[in-house]
């Protein structure tokens, strides 16, 4: 063996060997146990970043390990290739989104291959390929036939920067999830998927996902948002009635007014008679256009002059038109309880309306004043007649019972979840397979005309959807009557593309989206790995699609991912300066900075730069590290090892130059260890044999549990034990076991060492080392020896040694005798296999 391991040569050599042998190709016909390991596939933005490397390294270690344990493994890779960034690039750079995307795919694929990931590239897919999205169109039509897809005009979330509709889940704090722009409300005809029809199933299914993080399950549970409430009517002074819904019927005695949306029929009726009301409604429409404004704007109202009769007290409550009530939610009217709802509190304060307390921590606080805001928490009911002293839940049940008995209300279960609006007004997405005919209406595209392929000749100079302006593509004939018609120009939300890709990875017939029998062999995915940021969007949609496809009889799987792991991010400190002209922060990349101790300076001018916080790597802050540069310097195995070391995989991993340098040194240390392998060596080292097998067993458990940092720590310990050992057959066996232990983590180094040791075939096809069960049981223990409660010595003795023998050994210790300093031992306390405490 050469003195040093050369990663640049070894990486290329063994990657070529794996490819030639097709080592990682999954076999659908194999009768071996199956393991489907999958990381969330990337968007082809142009470069793999360090976060990708961490994610894929974890999955790769597990996939390689499963293969060594005799499993047939499916570990595929593809590209979530549609979306706005490609269109933005087309507008900014004058290129076609398809060309930009495919060039990025080629670059990123090469980067992944340089890292030596054990991927089945024969199953590679890109969601922008007509072969993929044509099958998606067919599935969409199947769901349409089953009544799970519909079109209607509705108020939608409109992103004015990306010029497209967003689902509720894509609006974060009132802003578009990609652009960050304030989201507006608009009325548009949109396509929807009936995810609400699966609300109960999706909620109940969470209880069976025991191998999902509790945090993710809770986030989905809260998003689905099941709640029990009361829908009831207030009789109005004008002879009409208004329906309201409340999740807090227990607070009904705290109602001090009723509010309706500007679009509510009550408001419209008042506006017909009152120019002032009409003017107020116009103000609501103008001022309440964005989701953020509806939450933060001053609460405004118009007194209609109508009153609502309280069903229990008979009191007349004023009815207002209010700018914070939405027609699209509930009934478009609310029972306002200002003491226990902040929006109602702000409104009541502005218009000097009563703010009664009906919930308190205890009965003694029934008259406690409010401290400038509403109190929405739990407690006991007060100031509420027959409800006084009851808990919130008891009061809810009592009010619902009385409402139903009196015929003026009905208990109802409602959901926070809304149907998924999937229409997007953009080019680079899956065309929605419908045709609009003046005579026949909306007609689905026949299956034999799929895929509906995007046109290549599009213009991005004008903002908006180029499909609407295309002179030819949108014009077609009606499949029913043959007359002139137009294609649907909206495309599907890209989250549809990622809601079933794991099925296509598992089965890829040309004439169908997948084969159900093959799907049954591989699904559910045994281990899914990805970021916590997808807890609601992607993961909820994928669960819905799987259940929807099962309902229409296409598959027999309801939950797509048996186990979910959400890895932490890779972080790096930032380097920055303030622009003296405008005060804005200027960021510099690590490559532009010289770091010395606690100081840093810019290479170009030698002047100091401020070292900022350690945060998630991002292009905007330039605190990114190029994996290619690390691979070129240290090799693929060093960066893979770094990704597994130190931090638990669910926590953030701080990147450091010292850390990657240390990993590079450990690669060379292992290489020197492998050089000590001597197949002809003789002699036995029982302690090393025990350490070897215990490490093999423990590392296996750690990999199964994705506790990679623990596995790394055990491997370091075994390496030290081998280095200290004398030459023997036991040492050579431990070296060979060590090579197999690191093979999933440092596969290139392992292949090189395997070849040098004369191993048969490739390590990629080798088995995990066997262990002797007898060696997994410790036959020695470490005994703590205390004098007057203080540790004075430790002894390694045979397990199960008697109390008398332990006492004799303790008293024979020189350290113990020095601690006693001639004092008489009055009492000896012995805890078998743990400690001896001498009381003097």
C-alpha positions in Angstrom: 0.0 0.0 0.0 1.2 3.5 -0.7 2.0 5.8 2.2 -0.9 8.2 1.5 -4.4 7.7 0.3 -5.0 9.7 -2.9 -8.7 10.6 -3.0 -8.5 12.3 -6.4 -7.5 9.1 -8.1 -9.5 6.7 -5.9 -12.7 8.6 -6.1 -12.8 8.5 -9.9 -11.6 4.9 -10.1 -14.2 3.4 -7.8 -17.1 5.6 -9.0 -16.3 4.2 -12.5 -16.2 0.6 -11.1 -19.6 1.0 -9.4 -21.1 2.4 -12.6 -19.7 -0.5 -14.7 -21.0 -3.1 -12.3 -24.4 -1.3 -11.9 -24.0 -1.9 -8.2 -26.9 0.3 -7.1 -29.5 -0.7 -9.6 -32.7 -1.8 -7.9 -34.2 -5.1 -9.0 -38.0 -5.2 -8.9 -38.0 -9.0 -9.3 -35.6 -9.8 -6.4 -36.9 -11.9 -3.5 -34.5 -10.2 -1.0 -35.9 -8.0 1.8 -36.6 -4.6 0.4 -35.6 -1.1 1.6 -36.7 2.1 -0.1 -34.5 4.9 1.1 -35.3 8.4 -0.3 -34.2 11.9 0.2 -36.4 14.8 -0.9 -35.4 15.5 -4.5 -33.7 18.8 -5.2 -34.8 21.8 -7.3 -32.2 22.2 -10.1 -31.0 25.6 -9.1 -27.6 25.2 -10.7 -25.3 24.0 -7.8 -25.5 21.4 -5.0 -25.0 23.2 -1.7 -23.6 21.8 1.5 -27.1 21.3 2.9 -27.8 18.9 0.0 -24.6 17.0 0.8 -25.6 16.5 4.4 -29.1 15.3 3.5 -27.9 12.9 0.8 -24.9 11.6 2.8 -27.3 10.4 5.5 -29.5 8.6 3.1 -26.5 7.1 1.3 -25.0 5.7 4.5 -28.3 4.0 5.3 -28.8 2.7 1.7 -25.3 1.2 1.6 -25.7 -0.3 5.1 -29.0 -1.9 4.1 -27.4 -3.4 1.0 -24.6 -4.8 3.2 -27.3 -6.4 5.4 -28.7 -8.3 2.5 -31.5 -6.0 1.4 -32.4 -5.1 -2.2 -32.3 -1.3 -2.0 -34.1 1.3 -4.0 -32.2 4.6 -3.6 -33.2 6.9 -6.6 -32.6 10.5 -7.5 -34.5 13.0 -9.7 -35.3 16.7 -10.1 -38.2 18.8 -8.9 -37.7 20.8 -12.1 -40.8 23.1 -12.6 -41.2 26.4 -10.9 -40.8 30.2 -10.8 -37.0 30.4 -10.6 -36.6 29.0 -14.1 -39.0 31.6 -15.4 -37.3 34.4 -13.5 -34.0 33.3 -15.1 -35.7 33.3 -18.5 -36.7 36.9 -17.9 -33.4 38.1 -16.4 -31.0 36.2 -18.7 -33.0 35.9 -21.9 -32.8 32.0 -21.9 -35.5 29.4 -22.1 -36.6 27.9 -18.8 -36.1 24.4 -20.2 -32.6 24.9 -21.3 -31.6 26.7 -18.1 -33.2 23.8 -16.1 -31.6 21.0 -18.0 -28.1 22.6 -17.9 -28.5 22.9 -14.1 -29.6 19.3 -13.9 -26.4 18.2 -15.8 -24.2 20.2 -13.5 -25.8 19.0 -10.3 -25.9 15.4 -11.4 -22.1 15.6 -12.0 -21.6 17.0 -8.5 -23.7 14.3 -6.9 -21.7 11.6 -8.8 -18.4 13.1 -7.6 -19.6 12.6 -4.0 -20.0 8.9 -4.6 -23.6 8.5 -3.7 -25.0 5.0 -4.2 -27.9 6.1 -6.4 -29.9 4.2 -9.0 -29.5 6.6 -11.9 -31.5 4.3 -14.2 -34.7 5.7 -12.5 -33.7 9.3 -12.8 -36.7 11.6 -13.6 -37.3 15.3 -14.0 -40.8 16.6 -13.4 -40.4 19.0 -16.4 -40.2 16.0 -18.8 -43.4 15.4 -20.8 -43.0 11.7 -20.1 -43.4 12.5 -16.4 -46.0 15.3 -16.4 -48.1 13.5 -19.1 -48.6 10.7 -16.5 -49.4 13.4 -13.9 -52.1 14.8 -16.2 -53.6 11.3 -16.5 -53.7 11.0 -12.7 -55.3 14.5 -12.4 -58.0 13.4 -14.8 -58.6 10.2 -12.8 -59.1 12.3 -9.7 -61.5 14.6 -11.8 -63.5 11.6 -12.8 -63.8 10.6 -9.1 -65.1 14.1 -8.2 -61.9 15.1 -6.4 -61.0 17.9 -8.8 -63.3 20.9 -9.5 -63.2 24.4 -10.8 -64.9 27.4 -9.3 -64.5 31.2 -8.9 -63.1 32.1 -5.5 -61.1 34.6 -3.6 -57.5 33.6 -4.0 -54.1 34.5 -2.7 -52.4 36.5 -5.5 -48.6 37.1 -5.5 -48.1 40.4 -7.3 -44.4 39.7 -7.9 -44.6 36.1 -9.2 -48.0 37.0 -10.7 -49.6 33.7 -9.7 -52.0 32.2 -7.2 -50.7 30.7 -3.9 -52.3 28.0 -1.8 -53.0 29.0 1.9 -50.0 26.9 2.9 -47.8 29.0 0.6 -48.6 32.3 2.4 -46.3 32.8 5.3 -47.1 35.8 7.5 -49.1 37.4 4.7 -46.3 37.1 2.2 -45.6 34.8 -0.8 -43.4 31.8 0.2 -41.0 32.4 -2.7 -41.1 36.1 -3.5 -41.8 37.5 0.0 -44.3 40.0 -1.6 -47.5 41.0 0.3 -50.2 38.7 -0.9 -53.4 40.2 -2.3 -56.9 38.8 -2.4 -58.5 38.4 -5.9 -61.5 36.7 -7.4 -60.4 34.1 -10.1 -61.7 30.9 -11.6 -59.4 28.2 -10.2 -58.9 24.5 -10.2 -59.1 22.8 -6.8 -58.3 19.4 -5.3 -60.7 18.2 -2.6 -58.2 17.7 0.2 -60.9 18.6 2.7 -62.7 15.4 1.9 -59.7 13.6 3.4 -59.4 15.8 6.5 -60.6 13.1 8.9 -58.4 10.5 7.3 -55.3 12.7 7.2 -55.8 13.6 10.9 -56.4 10.0 12.1 -53.6 8.7 10.0 -51.1 10.8 12.0 -51.5 8.5 15.0 -50.1 5.6 13.0 -47.0 7.5 11.9 -45.0 6.5 15.0 -41.7 7.0 13.2 -42.3 10.6 12.3 -41.1 13.5 14.5 -43.7 14.6 17.0 -43.1 18.2 15.8 -44.1 17.4 12.3 -47.2 15.4 13.3 -48.3 18.3 15.6 -47.8 20.9 12.8 -50.0 18.9 10.4 -52.6 18.3 13.2 -52.8 22.1 13.8 -52.9 22.8 10.1 -55.8 20.4 9.5 -57.3 22.1 12.5 -60.3 20.0 13.6 -62.6 21.9 16.0 -66.1 21.4 17.5 -68.3 24.5 17.5 -71.9 25.8 17.2 -73.6 27.3 14.1 -76.7 29.2 15.2 -78.9 32.1 14.1 -79.5 35.5 15.6 -83.0 36.9 14.9 -82.7 40.5 13.7 -84.8 43.5 14.4 -85.5 43.9 10.6 -87.3 40.6 10.6 -84.4 38.6 9.1 -81.9 36.3 10.7 -78.1 35.9 10.5 -76.2 32.7 10.8 -72.9 32.7 12.7 -70.4 30.0 13.6 -68.3 30.0 16.7 -65.7 27.6 18.1 -66.3 29.1 21.5 -70.0 28.7 22.3 -69.0 28.7 26.0 -68.5 32.5 25.7 -71.9 33.3 24.3 -72.8 35.4 27.3 -69.8 37.6 26.5 -71.2 38.6 23.1 -71.6 42.4 22.8 -72.1 42.9 19.1 -72.5 41.0 15.8 -70.3 41.8 12.8 -70.8 40.9 9.1 -68.4 41.0 6.1 -68.7 43.8 3.5 -69.9 41.2 1.0 -72.6 39.7 3.3 -76.2 39.9 2.1 -77.1 41.9 5.3 -74.4 44.5 4.4 -75.4 44.6 0.8 -79.1 45.2 1.8 -78.1 48.1 4.1 -75.9 49.6 1.4 -78.8 49.7 -1.1 -80.6 52.1 1.3 -77.5 53.9 2.7 -74.9 55.7 0.7 -72.8 55.9 3.8 -72.8 52.1 4.1 -71.9 51.7 0.5 -69.0 54.1 0.9 -67.8 52.1 3.9 -68.0 48.9 1.9 -65.9 50.4 -0.8 -63.4 51.4 1.8 -63.3 47.8 3.1 -62.6 46.6 -0.4 -59.9 49.1 -1.1 -58.1 48.8 2.3 -58.4 45.1 3.0 -56.8 43.6 -0.1 -53.9 41.8 1.5 -53.8 39.0 4.0 -51.3 41.0 6.1 -53.4 44.1 6.1 -56.5 42.2 7.3 -54.5 41.2 10.4 -52.8 44.4 11.1 -55.0 47.2 9.9 -57.1 49.3 12.3 -60.4 47.6 13.0 -63.2 49.7 11.3 -67.0 49.2 11.4 -70.3 50.7 10.2 -73.3 50.5 12.5 -76.2 49.2 10.4 -78.9 50.3 12.9 -80.0 46.7 13.0 -79.9 44.7 16.2 -79.6 41.0 16.9 -81.5 39.3 19.8 -79.3 37.3 22.1 -80.7 33.7 22.3 -80.4 33.5 26.1 -80.6 37.0 27.6 -82.9 38.6 25.0 -80.5 41.6 24.9 -80.3 43.6 21.6 -76.8 43.5 20.2 -75.8 46.0 17.5 -74.9 44.7 14.1 -71.9 46.2 12.4 -70.3 45.8 9.0 -66.6 45.2 9.9 -63.5 45.3 7.8 -61.9 42.3 9.6 -64.7 39.8 8.8 -64.2 37.7 5.7 -67.0 36.3 3.6 -65.0 33.3 2.5 -64.6 32.0 6.1 -67.4 30.5 8.0 -70.8 32.2 7.3 -69.3 35.7 6.8 -70.8 36.8 10.1 -69.5 36.5 13.7 -70.6 36.6 17.2 -68.2 39.1 18.7 -66.8 38.4 22.2 -64.3 41.2 22.8 -63.2 40.0 26.2 -61.8 36.8 24.7 -60.8 37.6 21.1 -58.2 40.3 20.3 -59.7 41.5 17.0 -63.1 41.9 18.7 -61.4 43.6 21.7 -59.8 46.2 19.4 -63.1 46.9 17.7 -65.1 47.2 20.9 -62.5 49.5 22.4 -62.6 51.8 19.3 -66.4 52.0 19.3 -66.9 52.0 23.1 -68.8 48.7 23.2 -69.1 46.5 26.3 -66.3 44.1 27.0 -67.7 41.6 29.6 -65.6 38.9 31.2 -67.0 35.4 30.9 -63.9 33.3 31.4 -61.6 33.7 34.4 -58.8 31.7 36.0 -61.2 31.1 38.9 -64.5 32.3 40.3 -62.9 34.9 42.5 -61.6 36.7 39.4 -65.0 37.2 37.8 -64.7 41.0 38.1 -61.1 41.2 37.2 -60.5 44.0 34.6 -58.8 43.4 31.3 -55.2 44.6 31.0 -55.4 46.2 27.7 -56.0 43.1 25.6 -58.3 40.1 25.3 -57.7 36.9 27.2 -58.2 33.9 25.0 -57.1 31.2 27.4 -58.8 28.5 29.4 -60.5 28.7 32.8 -63.9 28.6 34.4 -67.0 30.3 33.1 -68.2 33.4 35.0 -70.9 36.0 34.6 -72.9 33.5 32.4 -76.0 32.6 34.3 -76.5 28.8 34.2 -72.9 28.2 32.9 -71.1 29.8 35.9 -68.5 27.5 37.4 -68.4 25.1 34.5 -65.2 24.3 32.6 -64.9 25.6 29.0 -65.6 22.1 27.6 -68.6 21.6 29.9 -70.0 25.0 28.9 -69.5 24.3 25.2 -71.5 21.1 25.5 -74.3 22.7 27.5 -74.8 25.6 25.0 -74.8 23.3 22.0 -77.3 21.0 23.7 -79.6 23.9 24.5 -79.3 25.4 21.0 -80.1 22.0 19.4 -83.0 21.5 21.8 -84.4 24.9 21.1 -84.1 24.5 17.4 -82.0 27.7 16.9 -78.5 26.1 16.5 -76.6 23.0 15.6 -73.3 21.6 16.8 -70.8 21.3 13.9 -67.3 20.0 13.3 -65.2 22.4 11.2 -61.7 22.3 9.8 -59.0 24.9 9.3 -57.9 22.9 6.2 -59.2 24.4 2.9 -59.3 22.7 -0.5 -56.0 23.0 -2.3 -56.1 25.6 -5.1 -53.7 24.2 -7.7 -54.0 26.7 -10.6 -50.9 28.8 -11.3 -50.7 31.5 -13.9 -47.3 30.7 -15.3 -45.6 28.9 -18.1 -43.1 26.6 -16.5 -45.4 24.0 -15.0 -47.6 21.0 -15.9 -50.4 22.2 -18.2 -53.8 21.5 -16.7 -55.4 19.0 -19.1 -58.7 20.7 -19.9 -60.2 22.5 -22.9 -62.7 25.4 -22.8 -65.5 25.2 -25.4 -68.1 27.9 -25.9 -70.8 25.2 -26.5 -69.7 22.2 -24.4 -68.1 24.1 -21.4 -65.0 22.7 -19.7 -64.0 19.4 -21.3 -61.2 17.1 -20.1 -58.5 16.3 -22.6 -58.9 12.6 -23.8 -56.3 10.3 -22.5 -55.0 9.5 -26.1 -54.1 13.2 -26.5 -51.9 13.2 -23.5 -49.4 14.6 -22.7 -50.5 18.2 -23.3 -46.9 19.5 -24.0 -45.7 23.0 -23.3 -44.8 25.0 -26.4 -41.1 25.8 -26.7 -41.5 29.2 -28.5 -42.6 31.5 -25.7 -41.8 35.1 -24.9 -41.0 36.4 -21.4 -40.5 40.0 -22.3 -44.0 40.8 -21.1 -45.0 40.1 -17.5 -47.6 37.4 -16.9 -48.3 34.0 -18.3 -47.0 33.6 -21.9 -49.4 30.7 -22.5 -52.3 33.2 -22.5 -50.5 35.3 -25.2 -49.3 32.3 -27.3 -50.7 32.7 -30.9 -51.1 29.0 -31.6 -50.7 26.7 -28.6 -53.9 27.6 -26.7 -56.1 27.2 -29.8 -57.4 23.7 -30.4 -60.6 21.8 -31.2 -63.2 20.6 -28.7 -62.9 16.8 -28.1 -66.8 16.7 -27.8 -68.1 18.8 -30.7 -65.0 19.4 -32.8 -65.6 23.1 -32.7 -63.0 25.8 -32.0 -61.9 25.9 -28.4 -59.1 27.0 -26.1 -56.7 25.1 -23.9 -56.6 25.8 -20.2 -53.6 28.2 -19.8 -53.1 27.7 -16.1 -50.5 25.2 -15.0 -50.4 23.0 -11.9 -48.8 24.0 -8.6 -45.4 22.4 -8.5 -46.3 20.7 -5.2 -48.5 18.5 -7.3 -45.3 17.3 -9.1 -43.7 16.3 -5.8 -46.9 14.7 -4.4 -46.4 11.4 -6.3 -42.8 11.3 -7.6 -41.9 8.6 -5.1 -44.4 6.3 -6.8 -42.8 6.9 -10.2 -39.4 6.2 -8.8 -40.7 2.8 -7.6 -42.4 1.8 -10.9 -41.8 3.3 -14.4 -43.9 1.5 -17.1 -44.2 3.5 -20.4 -47.9 3.3 -20.8 -49.0 4.1 -17.2 -47.9 6.3 -14.3 -47.0 3.1 -12.4 -47.8 -0.5 -11.9 -49.7 -1.2 -8.7 -48.2 -4.6 -8.0 -44.7 -3.1 -8.2 -45.7 -0.2 -6.0 -46.9 -2.7 -3.4 -43.5 -4.3 -3.3 -41.6 -1.0 -2.6 -44.1 1.3 -0.8 -44.3 2.8 1.7 -40.9 4.4 1.6 -38.9 2.9 4.5 -36.9 6.0 5.3 -37.7 9.5 4.0 -35.2 12.3 4.8 -35.7 16.0 4.3 -36.1 19.4 5.8 -38.6 20.5 8.5 -39.7 23.3 6.2 -41.7 20.7 4.2 -43.7 19.6 7.3 -47.0 21.0 6.0 -46.7 21.8 2.3 -45.0 18.8 0.6 -45.6 16.1 3.3 -49.3 16.9 3.7 -49.9 17.0 0.0 -48.0 13.8 -0.6 -50.1 12.1 2.1 -53.3 13.4 0.4 -52.3 12.3 -3.1 -51.4 8.8 -1.9 -54.8 8.4 -0.2 -56.6 9.9 -3.2 -55.0 7.5 -5.6 -55.8 4.6 -3.2 -59.5 5.8 -3.1 -59.8 5.6 -6.9 -58.2 2.2 -6.9 -54.9 2.9 -8.5 -52.7 1.8 -5.6 -53.2 -0.1 -2.3 -51.1 2.2 -0.1 -52.4 5.0 2.1 -49.4 6.5 3.8 -46.4 7.1 1.6 -43.6 7.4 4.1 -43.2 4.9 7.0 -40.4 6.8 8.7 -39.5 10.5 8.4 -36.3 12.1 9.4 -35.9 15.9 9.4 -32.2 16.8 9.3 -30.7 20.0 10.7 -29.1 22.6 8.5 -25.5 23.3 7.8 -24.5 26.7 9.2 -21.6 29.1 8.7 -20.6 32.5 10.2 -21.2 35.5 8.0 -18.7 38.2 7.0 -20.1 41.7 6.5 -19.6 45.4 6.3 -21.9 48.4 6.3 -22.2 50.4 3.1 -21.3 53.9 4.3 -23.5 55.5 1.6 -26.8 53.7 2.3 -26.2 51.8 5.5 -27.0 48.5 3.9 -25.1 45.3 4.8 -22.6 44.0 2.3 -21.8 40.3 2.6 -18.6 38.5 1.6 -18.0 34.8 0.9 -15.6 32.7 3.0 -13.2 32.6 -0.1 -13.0 36.4 -0.1 -11.9 36.6 3.6 -8.7 35.9 5.6 -9.6 34.5 9.0 -7.1 34.9 11.8 -8.2 34.0 15.4 -11.1 36.2 16.3 -10.5 38.6 13.5 -11.2 38.6 9.7 -10.1 40.9 6.9 -11.0 41.2 3.2 -8.3 39.7 0.9 -8.8 42.5 -1.7 -8.0 45.4 0.6 -6.7 44.0 3.8 -9.3 45.9 5.8 -11.3 44.3 8.6 -14.7 42.8 8.1 -17.2 42.0 10.8 -17.7 38.4 11.8 -21.5 37.9 12.0 -23.7 35.3 13.5 -23.5 31.6 12.6 -26.7 31.1 10.4 -28.0 28.8 7.7 -25.9 28.9 4.6 -27.6 31.0 1.9 -26.7 32.7 -1.3 -28.0 36.1 -0.1 -25.6 36.1 2.9 -22.8 34.5 0.8 -21.9 32.2 3.7 -21.9 29.2 1.4 -19.2 26.6 0.8 -18.8 25.0 -2.6 -18.7 21.2 -2.2 -16.6 20.9 -5.4 -13.8 22.8 -3.8 -13.8 20.6 -0.7 -13.9 17.5 -2.8 -11.0 18.8 -4.9 -8.9 19.5 -1.8 -9.8 16.6 0.6 -11.8 14.1 -1.5 -15.4 13.0 -1.3 -14.9 10.8 1.8 -13.7 13.6 4.0 -16.7 15.8 3.3 -19.0 12.8 3.8 -17.3 12.1 7.2 -17.7 15.7 8.3 -21.4 15.6 7.5 -21.8 12.6 9.9 -19.5 13.9 12.7 -20.1 15.9 15.9 -23.6 17.2 15.7 -26.6 14.9 16.0 -28.2 14.7 12.5 -31.4 16.4 13.6 -29.5 19.5 14.8 -27.7 22.2 12.9 -24.1 21.5 11.9 -21.7 24.4 12.0 -19.2 24.3 9.1 -15.6 24.9 10.0 -12.3 24.7 8.1 -10.7 23.1 11.1 -13.4 20.4 11.1 -13.0 19.4 7.5 -9.2 19.4 7.9 -9.6 17.1 10.8 -11.8 14.8 8.7 -9.1 14.8 6.0 -6.5 13.7 8.6 -8.7 10.9 9.8 -9.1 9.6 6.3 -5.3 9.3 6.2 -5.1 7.9 9.7 -7.5 5.0 8.7 -5.4 4.4 5.5 -2.3 4.0 7.7 -4.3 1.6 9.9 -5.4 -0.5 6.9 -1.7 -0.7 6.0 -1.1 -2.7 9.2 -3.4 -5.5 8.0 -1.6 -8.8 7.9 -3.6 -11.8 6.8 -0.9 -14.2 8.0 -0.7 -12.8 11.6 -1.4 -15.1 14.5 -2.1 -14.6 18.1 -5.3 -13.7 20.0 -6.3 -10.5 21.8 -9.6 -11.2 23.6 -10.1 -7.6 24.7 -9.7 -6.3 21.1 -12.0 -9.1 19.8 -14.7 -7.9 22.3 -14.2 -4.3 21.4 -14.5 -5.1 17.7 -17.7 -7.0 17.9 -19.3 -4.6 20.4 -18.5 -1.7 18.1 -19.8 -3.6 15.0 -23.1 -4.2 16.9 -23.4 -0.7 18.3 -22.6 1.0 14.9 -25.3 -1.1 13.2 -27.8 0.1 15.8 -26.7 3.7 15.4 -27.1 3.6 11.6 -30.5 2.0 11.9 -31.5 4.9 14.3 -29.8 7.5 12.0 -27.6 8.4 15.0 -24.6 8.9 12.8 -22.6 11.0 15.2 -22.7 8.2 17.8 -21.5 5.7 15.1 -18.6 8.1 14.3 -17.6 8.3 17.9 -17.5 4.5 18.3 -15.4 4.2 15.2 -12.9 6.7 16.6 -12.7 4.6 19.8 -12.1 1.4 17.8 -9.4 3.0 15.7 -7.6 4.1 18.9 -7.9 0.6 20.3 -6.5 -1.0 17.1 -3.6 1.5 17.0 -2.6 0.5 20.6 -2.8 -3.2 20.0 0.1 -5.5 19.3 0.3 -7.3 15.9 -2.0 -10.4 16.0 -4.8 -12.2 14.1 -7.2 -10.3 16.3 -5.7 -6.9 15.2 -6.0 -7.9 11.6 -9.6 -9.0 12.1 -10.4 -5.7 13.8 -8.8 -3.8 10.9 -10.9 -5.7 8.4 -14.0 -5.1 10.5 -13.1 -1.4 10.7 -12.9 -1.2 6.9 -16.4 -2.7 6.5 -17.8 -0.4 9.2 -16.7 2.8 7.4 -17.6 1.5 4.0 -21.1 3.1 4.0 -19.6 6.4 5.2 -16.2 6.5 3.3 -16.8 4.2 0.4 -13.9 5.2 -1.8 -11.3 4.7 1.0 -12.9 1.4 1.9 -12.8 0.2 -1.7 -9.1 1.1 -2.0 -8.3 -0.6 1.3 -10.4 -3.7 0.3 -8.5 -4.1 -2.9 -5.1 -3.6 -1.1 -6.1 -6.3 1.4 -7.0 -8.7 -1.3 -10.8 -8.6 -0.7 -13.0 -10.4 -3.1 -15.1 -8.2 -5.4 -16.2 -4.8 -4.3 -16.9 -3.5 -0.8 -20.1 -2.0 -2.2 -21.2 -5.7 -2.6 -19.7 -7.0 0.6 -21.6 -8.1 3.7 -21.7 -6.4 7.0 -19.3 -8.1 9.5 -20.7 -10.9 11.6 -20.4 -10.7 15.4 -20.1 -13.4 18.1 -23.0 -12.9 20.5 -20.9 -14.1 23.4 -18.5 -11.2 22.9 -21.3 -8.7 23.2 -21.7 -9.5 26.9 -19.2 -7.8 29.1 -17.4 -10.2 31.5 -15.5 -7.4 33.2 -16.8 -4.3 35.0 -15.2 -1.2 36.5 -15.6 -0.8 40.2 -15.5 2.7 41.8 -13.6 2.7 45.2 -14.7 5.5 47.5 -13.3 6.6 50.9 -15.8 8.6 52.9 -17.9 9.1 49.8 -15.0 10.5 47.6 -13.6 8.5 44.6 -10.1 7.4 45.3 -9.5 4.5 42.8 -11.1 2.3 40.2 -10.6 -1.4 39.6 -11.4 -3.5 36.6 -12.5 -6.9 37.8 -14.5 -10.0 36.7 -18.2 -9.4 36.6 -20.1 -11.0 39.5 -17.1 -10.9 42.0 -18.2 -11.5 45.6 -18.5 -8.7 48.2 -15.6 -10.2 50.3 -13.3 -10.3 47.2 -14.2 -6.7 46.3 -13.6 -5.5 49.8 -10.2 -7.2 50.0 -9.1 -5.7 46.6 -10.3 -2.2 47.7 -8.3 -2.4 50.9 -5.2 -3.6 49.0 -5.2 -0.4 46.9 -2.3 1.9 47.6 -4.5 4.9 46.8 -7.1 3.8 49.3 -4.5 3.3 52.0 -3.1 6.8 51.4 -6.6 8.2 51.7 -7.3 6.3 54.9 -4.0 7.5 56.4 -4.1 4.9 59.2 -7.7 5.5 60.1 -9.8 2.5 61.1 -12.4 1.3 58.6 -15.7 1.2 60.6 -18.0 0.1 57.8 -17.8 -1.2 54.2 -20.6 -0.7 51.7 -20.5 -2.9 48.6 -22.7 -2.5 45.6 -22.0 -5.5 43.4 -20.5 -4.7 40.0 -20.5 -1.0 40.8 -18.7 0.4 43.9 -17.1 -0.1 47.3 -17.4 2.7 49.8 -15.2 2.6 52.9 -16.4 4.6 55.9 -13.6 5.4 58.4 
